[in-house]
Each structure stands twice: as C-alpha cells, then as structure tokens.
Amino acid sequence: MAKKSKKAVRVPYSKDDVKALKAHSRARTPVDKIAKQMKRSVPALRAKAHQMGIGLGVNQR
C-alpha cells in the first residue's frame, strides 16, 4: 500500500520573522543559510521577500 504524503501546513510570518528577513536582505546573507535558520523553504522565503518588495541573497536588485 502506498504511503500517504504529509499535508503542507502554512506557518504565518511573525513580526520578528519579517525583521529578520529585512536584516538578512541588508546583510546579503545567502538564501540557503536563511532557510535553515528560519526553518522555511527557499521558494517560500523568496516569495515573501518579493511580496515585501525586498531582494534576497547575493544577486539582489
């Protein structure tokens, strides 16, 4: 019998998460490191940064 896959659970961003994301944007921290620290996926972080209008990672614009 096939295994059931886990259902994705969306975790809302707290005010501290938003502050940390902005700080990482200014510091140009690599997205992989941010993802591990915040326990979120790289695409999720990029989507939130785009929503906020900030760049992430080394190749920011």
CHARMM-style PDB file with segment names, atoms N, HN, CA, C and O in Angstrom:
ATOM      1  N   MET     1       0.835  -1.180   0.000  1.00  0.00      PROA
ATOM      2  CA  MET     1       0.000   0.000   0.000  1.00  0.00      PROA
ATOM      3  C   MET     1       0.885   1.250   0.000  1.00  0.00      PROA
ATOM      4  O   MET     1       1.913   1.289   0.676  1.00  0.00      PROA
ATOM      5  N   ALA     2       0.486   2.246  -0.746  1.00  0.00      PROA
ATOM      6  HN  ALA     2      -0.349   2.214  -1.295  1.00  0.00      PROA
ATOM      7  CA  ALA     2       1.266   3.479  -0.861  1.00  0.00      PROA
ATOM      8  C   ALA     2       1.174   4.305   0.417  1.00  0.00      PROA
ATOM      9  O   ALA     2       0.150   4.319   1.101  1.00  0.00      PROA
ATOM     10  N   LYS     3       2.274   4.991   0.717  1.00  0.00      PROA
ATOM     11  HN  LYS     3       3.105   4.979   0.161  1.00  0.00      PROA
ATOM     12  CA  LYS     3       2.289   5.856   1.893  1.00  0.00      PROA
ATOM     13  C   LYS     3       1.526   7.142   1.601  1.00  0.00      PROA
ATOM     14  O   LYS     3       1.533   7.647   0.478  1.00  0.00      PROA
ATOM     15  N   LYS     4       0.871   7.658   2.629  1.00  0.00      PROA
ATOM     16  HN  LYS     4       0.865   7.248   3.541  1.00  0.00      PROA
ATOM     17  CA  LYS     4       0.189   8.938   2.469  1.00  0.00      PROA
ATOM     18  C   LYS     4       1.202  10.057   2.644  1.00  0.00      PROA
ATOM     19  O   LYS     4       2.063  10.000   3.521  1.00  0.00      PROA
ATOM     20  N   SER     5       1.090  11.067   1.804  1.00  0.00      PROA
ATOM     21  HN  SER     5       0.390  11.114   1.091  1.00  0.00      PROA
ATOM     22  CA  SER     5       2.014  12.190   1.926  1.00  0.00      PROA
ATOM     23  C   SER     5       1.501  13.153   2.990  1.00  0.00      PROA
ATOM     24  O   SER     5       0.303  13.228   3.264  1.00  0.00      PROA
ATOM     25  N   LYS     6       2.440  13.887   3.581  1.00  0.00      PROA
ATOM     26  HN  LYS     6       3.413  13.826   3.358  1.00  0.00      PROA
ATOM     27  CA  LYS     6       2.065  14.857   4.607  1.00  0.00      PROA
ATOM     28  C   LYS     6       1.407  16.062   3.956  1.00  0.00      PROA
ATOM     29  O   LYS     6       1.778  16.469   2.855  1.00  0.00      PROA
ATOM     30  N   LYS     7       0.444  16.618   4.635  1.00  0.00      PROA
ATOM     31  HN  LYS     7       0.142  16.288   5.530  1.00  0.00      PROA
ATOM     32  CA  LYS     7      -0.229  17.809   4.134  1.00  0.00      PROA
ATOM     33  C   LYS     7       0.589  19.030   4.543  1.00  0.00      PROA
ATOM     34  O   LYS     7       1.033  19.128   5.687  1.00  0.00      PROA
ATOM     35  N   ALA     8       0.786  19.956   3.613  1.00  0.00      PROA
ATOM     36  HN  ALA     8       0.425  19.876   2.683  1.00  0.00      PROA
ATOM     37  CA  ALA     8       1.570  21.156   3.896  1.00  0.00      PROA
ATOM     38  C   ALA     8       0.809  22.045   4.879  1.00  0.00      PROA
ATOM     39  O   ALA     8      -0.389  22.286   4.729  1.00  0.00      PROA
ATOM     40  N   VAL     9       1.533  22.521   5.883  1.00  0.00      PROA
ATOM     41  HN  VAL     9       2.505  22.325   6.005  1.00  0.00      PROA
ATOM     42  CA  VAL     9       0.938  23.405   6.876  1.00  0.00      PROA
ATOM     43  C   VAL     9       1.591  24.766   6.726  1.00  0.00      PROA
ATOM     44  O   VAL     9       2.814  24.882   6.814  1.00  0.00      PROA
ATOM     45  N   ARG    10       0.793  25.790   6.502  1.00  0.00      PROA
ATOM     46  HN  ARG    10      -0.200  25.695   6.430  1.00  0.00      PROA
ATOM     47  CA  ARG    10       1.338  27.138   6.337  1.00  0.00      PROA
ATOM     48  C   ARG    10       1.534  27.777   7.699  1.00  0.00      PROA
ATOM     49  O   ARG    10       0.623  27.823   8.526  1.00  0.00      PROA
ATOM     50  N   VAL    11       2.739  28.265   7.911  1.00  0.00      PROA
ATOM     51  HN  VAL    11       3.480  28.227   7.239  1.00  0.00      PROA
ATOM     52  CA  VAL    11       3.066  28.935   9.166  1.00  0.00      PROA
ATOM     53  C   VAL    11       3.164  30.425   8.880  1.00  0.00      PROA
ATOM     54  O   VAL    11       3.995  30.840   8.073  1.00  0.00      PROA
ATOM     55  N   PRO    12       2.332  31.239   9.525  1.00  0.00      PROA
ATOM     56  CA  PRO    12       2.383  32.674   9.248  1.00  0.00      PROA
ATOM     57  C   PRO    12       3.690  33.303   9.714  1.00  0.00      PROA
ATOM     58  O   PRO    12       4.322  32.819  10.653  1.00  0.00      PROA
ATOM     59  N   TYR    13       4.086  34.382   9.052  1.00  0.00      PROA
ATOM     60  HN  TYR    13       3.572  34.774   8.289  1.00  0.00      PROA
ATOM     61  CA  TYR    13       5.308  35.098   9.418  1.00  0.00      PROA
ATOM     62  C   TYR    13       5.000  36.038  10.585  1.00  0.00      PROA
ATOM     63  O   TYR    13       4.049  36.817  10.530  1.00  0.00      PROA
ATOM     64  N   SER    14       5.814  35.956  11.637  1.00  0.00      PROA
ATOM     65  HN  SER    14       6.587  35.323  11.681  1.00  0.00      PROA
ATOM     66  CA  SER    14       5.655  36.854  12.777  1.00  0.00      PROA
ATOM     67  C   SER    14       6.380  38.164  12.478  1.00  0.00      PROA
ATOM     68  O   SER    14       7.102  38.270  11.487  1.00  0.00      PROA
ATOM     69  N   LYS    15       6.184  39.146  13.330  1.00  0.00      PROA
ATOM     70  HN  LYS    15       5.597  39.060  14.135  1.00  0.00      PROA
ATOM     71  CA  LYS    15       6.873  40.426  13.149  1.00  0.00      PROA
ATOM     72  C   LYS    15       8.382  40.223  13.255  1.00  0.00      PROA
ATOM     73  O   LYS    15       9.147  40.879  12.548  1.00  0.00      PROA
ATOM     74  N   ASP    16       8.813  39.320  14.132  1.00  0.00      PROA
ATOM     75  HN  ASP    16       8.192  38.787  14.707  1.00  0.00      PROA
ATOM     76  CA  ASP    16      10.245  39.038  14.275  1.00  0.00      PROA
ATOM     77  C   ASP    16      10.804  38.389  13.020  1.00  0.00      PROA
ATOM     78  O   ASP    16      11.937  38.668  12.629  1.00  0.00      PROA
ATOM     79  N   ASP    17      10.013  37.518  12.381  1.00  0.00      PROA
ATOM     80  HN  ASP    17       9.092  37.291  12.699  1.00  0.00      PROA
ATOM     81  CA  ASP    17      10.448  36.884  11.133  1.00  0.00      PROA
ATOM     82  C   ASP    17      10.651  37.930  10.042  1.00  0.00      PROA
ATOM     83  O   ASP    17      11.619  37.865   9.283  1.00  0.00      PROA
ATOM     84  N   VAL    18       9.743  38.884   9.968  1.00  0.00      PROA
ATOM     85  HN  VAL    18       8.958  38.936  10.584  1.00  0.00      PROA
ATOM     86  CA  VAL    18       9.834  39.944   8.956  1.00  0.00      PROA
ATOM     87  C   VAL    18      11.071  40.807   9.210  1.00  0.00      PROA
ATOM     88  O   VAL    18      11.784  41.160   8.271  1.00  0.00      PROA
ATOM     89  N   LYS    19      11.327  41.147  10.476  1.00  0.00      PROA
ATOM     90  HN  LYS    19      10.748  40.860  11.239  1.00  0.00      PROA
ATOM     91  CA  LYS    19      12.511  41.938  10.823  1.00  0.00      PROA
ATOM     92  C   LYS    19      13.780  41.187  10.451  1.00  0.00      PROA
ATOM     93  O   LYS    19      14.715  41.768   9.899  1.00  0.00      PROA
ATOM     94  N   ALA    20      13.810  39.885  10.758  1.00  0.00      PROA
ATOM     95  HN  ALA    20      13.051  39.414  11.207  1.00  0.00      PROA
ATOM     96  CA  ALA    20      14.987  39.075  10.447  1.00  0.00      PROA
ATOM     97  C   ALA    20      15.208  39.002   8.941  1.00  0.00      PROA
ATOM     98  O   ALA    20      16.345  39.074   8.474  1.00  0.00      PROA
ATOM     99  N   LEU    21      14.129  38.858   8.184  1.00  0.00      PROA
ATOM    100  HN  LEU    21      13.205  38.800   8.564  1.00  0.00      PROA
ATOM    101  CA  LEU    21      14.238  38.775   6.733  1.00  0.00      PROA
ATOM    102  C   LEU    21      14.795  40.079   6.153  1.00  0.00      PROA
ATOM    103  O   LEU    21      15.622  40.051   5.242  1.00  0.00      PROA
ATOM    104  N   LYS    22      14.345  41.209   6.676  1.00  0.00      PROA
ATOM    105  HN  LYS    22      13.673  41.232   7.416  1.00  0.00      PROA
ATOM    106  CA  LYS    22      14.862  42.500   6.225  1.00  0.00      PROA
ATOM    107  C   LYS    22      16.342  42.649   6.573  1.00  0.00      PROA
ATOM    108  O   LYS    22      17.125  43.158   5.771  1.00  0.00      PROA
ATOM    109  N   ALA    23      16.720  42.202   7.776  1.00  0.00      PROA
ATOM    110  HN  ALA    23      16.084  41.788   8.427  1.00  0.00      PROA
ATOM    111  CA  ALA    23      18.118  42.284   8.202  1.00  0.00      PROA
ATOM    112  C   ALA    23      19.006  41.420   7.314  1.00  0.00      PROA
ATOM    113  O   ALA    23      20.103  41.834   6.938  1.00  0.00      PROA
ATOM    114  N   HSD    24      18.535  40.218   6.978  1.00  0.00      PROA
ATOM    115  HN  HSD    24      17.644  39.882   7.284  1.00  0.00      PROA
ATOM    116  CA  HSD    24      19.301  39.334   6.098  1.00  0.00      PROA
ATOM    117  C   HSD    24      19.406  39.930   4.698  1.00  0.00      PROA
ATOM    118  O   HSD    24      20.417  39.754   4.019  1.00  0.00      PROA
ATOM    119  N   SER    25      18.371  40.626   4.270  1.00  0.00      PROA
ATOM    120  HN  SER    25      17.549  40.769   4.822  1.00  0.00      PROA
ATOM    121  CA  SER    25      18.389  41.261   2.956  1.00  0.00      PROA
ATOM    122  C   SER    25      19.480  42.326   2.908  1.00  0.00      PROA
ATOM    123  O   SER    25      20.239  42.412   1.943  1.00  0.00      PROA
ATOM    124  N   ARG    26      19.547  43.140   3.968  1.00  0.00      PROA
ATOM    125  HN  ARG    26      18.931  43.071   4.753  1.00  0.00      PROA
ATOM    126  CA  ARG    26      20.572  44.194   4.022  1.00  0.00      PROA
ATOM    127  C   ARG    26      21.973  43.592   4.103  1.00  0.00      PROA
ATOM    128  O   ARG    26      22.913  44.118   3.507  1.00  0.00      PROA
ATOM    129  N   ALA    27      22.112  42.483   4.843  1.00  0.00      PROA
ATOM    130  HN  ALA    27      21.349  42.056   5.326  1.00  0.00      PROA
ATOM    131  CA  ALA    27      23.417  41.854   5.031  1.00  0.00      PROA
ATOM    132  C   ALA    27      23.815  40.975   3.849  1.00  0.00      PROA
ATOM    133  O   ALA    27      24.940  40.478   3.787  1.00  0.00      PROA
ATOM    134  N   ARG    28      22.884  40.787   2.912  1.00  0.00      PROA
ATOM    135  HN  ARG    28      21.971  41.190   2.962  1.00  0.00      PROA
ATOM    136  CA  ARG    28      23.108  39.930   1.740  1.00  0.00      PROA
ATOM    137  C   ARG    28      23.519  38.502   2.125  1.00  0.00      PROA
ATOM    138  O   ARG    28      24.432  37.920   1.539  1.00  0.00      PROA
ATOM    139  N   THR    29      22.828  37.966   3.111  1.00  0.00      PROA
ATOM    140  HN  THR    29      22.087  38.438   3.588  1.00  0.00      PROA
ATOM    141  CA  THR    29      23.062  36.593   3.561  1.00  0.00      PROA
ATOM    142  C   THR    29      22.566  35.626   2.482  1.00  0.00      PROA
ATOM    143  O   THR    29      21.503  35.851   1.903  1.00  0.00      PROA
ATOM    144  N   PRO    30      23.315  34.552   2.201  1.00  0.00      PROA
ATOM    145  CA  PRO    30      22.848  33.567   1.221  1.00  0.00      PROA
ATOM    146  C   PRO    30      21.499  32.959   1.643  1.00  0.00      PROA
ATOM    147  O   PRO    30      21.270  32.696   2.823  1.00  0.00      PROA
ATOM    148  N   VAL    31      20.627  32.745   0.674  1.00  0.00      PROA
ATOM    149  HN  VAL    31      20.814  32.958  -0.285  1.00  0.00      PROA
ATOM    150  CA  VAL    31      19.267  32.287   0.948  1.00  0.00      PROA
ATOM    151  C   VAL    31      19.260  30.912   1.616  1.00  0.00      PROA
ATOM    152  O   VAL    31      18.383  30.625   2.430  1.00  0.00      PROA
ATOM    153  N   ASP    32      20.225  30.065   1.280  1.00  0.00      PROA
ATOM    154  HN  ASP    32      20.938  30.298   0.619  1.00  0.00      PROA
ATOM    155  CA  ASP    32      20.291  28.737   1.892  1.00  0.00      PROA
ATOM    156  C   ASP    32      20.454  28.837   3.406  1.00  0.00      PROA
ATOM    157  O   ASP    32      19.821  28.096   4.158  1.00  0.00      PROA
ATOM    158  N   LYS    33      21.299  29.747   3.840  1.00  0.00      PROA
ATOM    159  HN  LYS    33      21.814  30.349   3.230  1.00  0.00      PROA
ATOM    160  CA  LYS    33      21.526  29.917   5.277  1.00  0.00      PROA
ATOM    161  C   LYS    33      20.282  30.473   5.963  1.00  0.00      PROA
ATOM    162  O   LYS    33      19.944  30.059   7.072  1.00  0.00      PROA
ATOM    163  N   ILE    34      19.608  31.403   5.310  1.00  0.00      PROA
ATOM    164  HN  ILE    34      19.882  31.739   4.409  1.00  0.00      PROA
ATOM    165  CA  ILE    34      18.391  31.974   5.881  1.00  0.00      PROA
ATOM    166  C   ILE    34      17.331  30.887   6.022  1.00  0.00      PROA
ATOM    167  O   ILE    34      16.634  30.817   7.034  1.00  0.00      PROA
ATOM    168  N   ALA    35      17.215  30.037   4.997  1.00  0.00      PROA
ATOM    169  HN  ALA    35      17.781  30.094   4.175  1.00  0.00      PROA
ATOM    170  CA  ALA    35      16.214  28.963   5.001  1.00  0.00      PROA
ATOM    171  C   ALA    35      16.435  28.008   6.168  1.00  0.00      PROA
ATOM    172  O   ALA    35      15.483  27.614   6.842  1.00  0.00      PROA
ATOM    173  N   LYS    36      17.684  27.638   6.406  1.00  0.00      PROA
ATOM    174  HN  LYS    36      18.458  27.958   5.859  1.00  0.00      PROA
ATOM    175  CA  LYS    36      17.981  26.733   7.519  1.00  0.00      PROA
ATOM    176  C   LYS    36      17.685  27.390   8.860  1.00  0.00      PROA
ATOM    177  O   LYS    36      17.132  26.760   9.762  1.00  0.00      PROA
ATOM    178  N   GLN    37      18.057  28.659   8.985  1.00  0.00      PROA
ATOM    179  HN  GLN    37      18.506  29.171   8.253  1.00  0.00      PROA
ATOM    180  CA  GLN    37      17.871  29.366  10.246  1.00  0.00      PROA
ATOM    181  C   GLN    37      16.382  29.566  10.564  1.00  0.00      PROA
ATOM    182  O   GLN    37      15.957  29.386  11.705  1.00  0.00      PROA
ATOM    183  N   MET    38      15.599  29.938   9.547  1.00  0.00      PROA
ATOM    184  HN  MET    38      15.945  30.084   8.620  1.00  0.00      PROA
ATOM    185  CA  MET    38      14.183  30.230   9.774  1.00  0.00      PROA
ATOM    186  C   MET    38      13.290  29.001   9.620  1.00  0.00      PROA
ATOM    187  O   MET    38      12.085  29.069   9.860  1.00  0.00      PROA
ATOM    188  N   LYS    39      13.890  27.875   9.218  1.00  0.00      PROA
ATOM    189  HN  LYS    39      14.869  27.821   9.023  1.00  0.00      PROA
ATOM    190  CA  LYS    39      13.166  26.615   9.007  1.00  0.00      PROA
ATOM    191  C   LYS    39      12.024  26.782   8.009  1.00  0.00      PROA
ATOM    192  O   LYS    39      10.891  26.361   8.242  1.00  0.00      PROA
ATOM    193  N   ARG    40      12.371  27.416   6.883  1.00  0.00      PROA
ATOM    194  HN  ARG    40      13.292  27.757   6.693  1.00  0.00      PROA
ATOM    195  CA  ARG    40      11.431  27.595   5.784  1.00  0.00      PROA
ATOM    196  C   ARG    40      12.146  27.257   4.484  1.00  0.00      PROA
ATOM    197  O   ARG    40      13.376  27.243   4.433  1.00  0.00      PROA
ATOM    198  N   SER    41      11.381  26.985   3.439  1.00  0.00      PROA
ATOM    199  HN  SER    41      10.382  26.996   3.481  1.00  0.00      PROA
ATOM    200  CA  SER    41      11.994  26.637   2.170  1.00  0.00      PROA
ATOM    201  C   SER    41      12.478  27.898   1.444  1.00  0.00      PROA
ATOM    202  O   SER    41      12.009  29.006   1.703  1.00  0.00      PROA
ATOM    203  N   VAL    42      13.416  27.696   0.540  1.00  0.00      PROA
ATOM    204  HN  VAL    42      13.797  26.796   0.329  1.00  0.00      PROA
ATOM    205  CA  VAL    42      13.966  28.808  -0.240  1.00  0.00      PROA
ATOM    206  C   VAL    42      12.870  29.486  -1.071  1.00  0.00      PROA
ATOM    207  O   VAL    42      12.791  30.714  -1.078  1.00  0.00      PROA
ATOM    208  N   PRO    43      12.012  28.708  -1.780  1.00  0.00      PROA
ATOM    209  CA  PRO    43      10.950  29.383  -2.542  1.00  0.00      PROA
ATOM    210  C   PRO    43       9.985  30.182  -1.653  1.00  0.00      PROA
ATOM    211  O   PRO    43       9.488  31.231  -2.063  1.00  0.00      PROA
ATOM    212  N   ALA    44       9.726  29.691  -0.456  1.00  0.00      PROA
ATOM    213  HN  ALA    44      10.130  28.839  -0.123  1.00  0.00      PROA
ATOM    214  CA  ALA    44       8.831  30.412   0.460  1.00  0.00      PROA
ATOM    215  C   ALA    44       9.449  31.744   0.874  1.00  0.00      PROA
ATOM    216  O   ALA    44       8.760  32.762   0.948  1.00  0.00      PROA
ATOM    217  N   LEU    45      10.748  31.729   1.142  1.00  0.00      PROA
ATOM    218  HN  LEU    45      11.307  30.903   1.081  1.00  0.00      PROA
ATOM    219  CA  LEU    45      11.432  32.965   1.530  1.00  0.00      PROA
ATOM    220  C   LEU    45      11.485  33.952   0.370  1.00  0.00      PROA
ATOM    221  O   LEU    45      11.278  35.152   0.557  1.00  0.00      PROA
ATOM    222  N   ARG    46      11.763  33.442  -0.828  1.00  0.00      PROA
ATOM    223  HN  ARG    46      11.931  32.468  -0.980  1.00  0.00      PROA
ATOM    224  CA  ARG    46      11.813  34.321  -1.998  1.00  0.00      PROA
ATOM    225  C   ARG    46      10.441  34.936  -2.277  1.00  0.00      PROA
ATOM    226  O   ARG    46      10.346  36.106  -2.648  1.00  0.00      PROA
ATOM    227  N   ALA    47       9.379  34.142  -2.098  1.00  0.00      PROA
ATOM    228  HN  ALA    47       9.457  33.192  -1.797  1.00  0.00      PROA
ATOM    229  CA  ALA    47       8.025  34.647  -2.331  1.00  0.00      PROA
ATOM    230  C   ALA    47       7.690  35.746  -1.328  1.00  0.00      PROA
ATOM    231  O   ALA    47       7.116  36.770  -1.698  1.00  0.00      PROA
ATOM    232  N   LYS    48       8.043  35.541  -0.070  1.00  0.00      PROA
ATOM    233  HN  LYS    48       8.510  34.709   0.231  1.00  0.00      PROA
ATOM    234  CA  LYS    48       7.753  36.543   0.958  1.00  0.00      PROA
ATOM    235  C   LYS    48       8.567  37.814   0.700  1.00  0.00      PROA
ATOM    236  O   LYS    48       8.049  38.922   0.843  1.00  0.00      PROA
ATOM    237  N   ALA    49       9.824  37.661   0.323  1.00  0.00      PROA
ATOM    238  HN  ALA    49      10.245  36.762   0.207  1.00  0.00      PROA
ATOM    239  CA  ALA    49      10.669  38.819   0.036  1.00  0.00      PROA
ATOM    240  C   ALA    49      10.104  39.601  -1.147  1.00  0.00      PROA
ATOM    241  O   ALA    49      10.086  40.832  -1.129  1.00  0.00      PROA
ATOM    242  N   HSD    50       9.646  38.893  -2.167  1.00  0.00      PROA
ATOM    243  HN  HSD    50       9.661  37.893  -2.181  1.00  0.00      PROA
ATOM    244  CA  HSD    50       9.050  39.552  -3.324  1.00  0.00      PROA
ATOM    245  C   HSD    50       7.796  40.311  -2.916  1.00  0.00      PROA
ATOM    246  O   HSD    50       7.554  41.428  -3.373  1.00  0.00      PROA
ATOM    247  N   GLN    51       7.000  39.687  -2.048  1.00  0.00      PROA
ATOM    248  HN  GLN    51       7.196  38.780  -1.677  1.00  0.00      PROA
ATOM    249  CA  GLN    51       5.778  40.308  -1.543  1.00  0.00      PROA
ATOM    250  C   GLN    51       6.096  41.590  -0.773  1.00  0.00      PROA
ATOM    251  O   GLN    51       5.356  42.571  -0.841  1.00  0.00      PROA
ATOM    252  N   MET    52       7.215  41.562  -0.035  1.00  0.00      PROA
ATOM    253  HN  MET    52       7.816  40.765   0.021  1.00  0.00      PROA
ATOM    254  CA  MET    52       7.625  42.715   0.764  1.00  0.00      PROA
ATOM    255  C   MET    52       8.356  43.763  -0.077  1.00  0.00      PROA
ATOM    256  O   MET    52       8.521  44.904   0.356  1.00  0.00      PROA
ATOM    257  N   GLY    53       8.790  43.378  -1.272  1.00  0.00      PROA
ATOM    258  HN  GLY    53       8.655  42.451  -1.624  1.00  0.00      PROA
ATOM    259  CA  GLY    53       9.489  44.301  -2.147  1.00  0.00      PROA
ATOM    260  C   GLY    53      10.970  44.435  -1.838  1.00  0.00      PROA
ATOM    261  O   GLY    53      11.573  45.472  -2.114  1.00  0.00      PROA
ATOM    262  N   ILE    54      11.566  43.379  -1.259  1.00  0.00      PROA
ATOM    263  HN  ILE    54      11.076  42.537  -1.035  1.00  0.00      PROA
ATOM    264  CA  ILE    54      12.995  43.389  -0.960  1.00  0.00      PROA
ATOM    265  C   ILE    54      13.671  42.255  -1.718  1.00  0.00      PROA
ATOM    266  O   ILE    54      13.011  41.314  -2.159  1.00  0.00      PROA
ATOM    267  N   GLY    55      14.989  42.350  -1.868  1.00  0.00      PROA
ATOM    268  HN  GLY    55      15.525  43.114  -1.510  1.00  0.00      PROA
ATOM    269  CA  GLY    55      15.749  41.308  -2.522  1.00  0.00      PROA
ATOM    270  C   GLY    55      16.360  40.371  -1.499  1.00  0.00      PROA
ATOM    271  O   GLY    55      16.526  40.731  -0.333  1.00  0.00      PROA
ATOM    272  N   LEU    56      16.696  39.164  -1.941  1.00  0.00      PROA
ATOM    273  HN  LEU    56      16.562  38.871  -2.888  1.00  0.00      PROA
ATOM    274  CA  LEU    56      17.342  38.200  -1.056  1.00  0.00      PROA
ATOM    275  C   LEU    56      18.558  37.613  -1.738  1.00  0.00      PROA
ATOM    276  O   LEU    56      18.588  37.467  -2.960  1.00  0.00      PROA
ATOM    277  N   GLY    57      19.553  37.280  -0.950  1.00  0.00      PROA
ATOM    278  HN  GLY    57      19.528  37.399   0.042  1.00  0.00      PROA
ATOM    279  CA  GLY    57      20.721  36.605  -1.460  1.00  0.00      PROA
ATOM    280  C   GLY    57      21.766  37.540  -2.018  1.00  0.00      PROA
ATOM    281  O   GLY    57      21.700  38.755  -1.833  1.00  0.00      PROA
ATOM    282  N   VAL    58      22.730  36.959  -2.704  1.00  0.00      PROA
ATOM    283  HN  VAL    58      22.783  35.972  -2.855  1.00  0.00      PROA
ATOM    284  CA  VAL    58      23.879  37.700  -3.198  1.00  0.00      PROA
ATOM    285  C   VAL    58      23.504  38.532  -4.427  1.00  0.00      PROA
ATOM    286  O   VAL    58      24.000  39.646  -4.593  1.00  0.00      PROA
ATOM    287  N   ASN    59      22.644  38.009  -5.275  1.00  0.00      PROA
ATOM    288  HN  ASN    59      22.241  37.104  -5.140  1.00  0.00      PROA
ATOM    289  CA  ASN    59      22.305  38.684  -6.542  1.00  0.00      PROA
ATOM    290  C   ASN    59      21.069  39.555  -6.412  1.00  0.00      PROA
ATOM    291  O   ASN    59      20.134  39.422  -7.201  1.00  0.00      PROA
ATOM    292  N   GLN    60      21.049  40.436  -5.437  1.00  0.00      PROA
ATOM    293  HN  GLN    60      21.808  40.544  -4.796  1.00  0.00      PROA
ATOM    294  CA  GLN    60      19.899  41.306  -5.218  1.00  0.00      PROA
ATOM    295  C   GLN    60      19.848  42.417  -6.252  1.00  0.00      PROA
ATOM    296  O   GLN    60      20.866  42.805  -6.825  1.00  0.00      PROA
ATOM    297  N   ARG    61      18.655  42.913  -6.475  1.00  0.00      PROA
ATOM    298  HN  ARG    61      17.828  42.597  -6.010  1.00  0.00      PROA
ATOM    299  CA  ARG    61      18.469  44.082  -7.338  1.00  0.00      PROA
ATOM    300  C   ARG    61      17.560  45.052  -6.661  1.00  0.00      PROA
ATOM    301  OT1 ARG    61      17.267  46.112  -7.214  1.00  0.00      PROA
TER     302      ARG     61
END
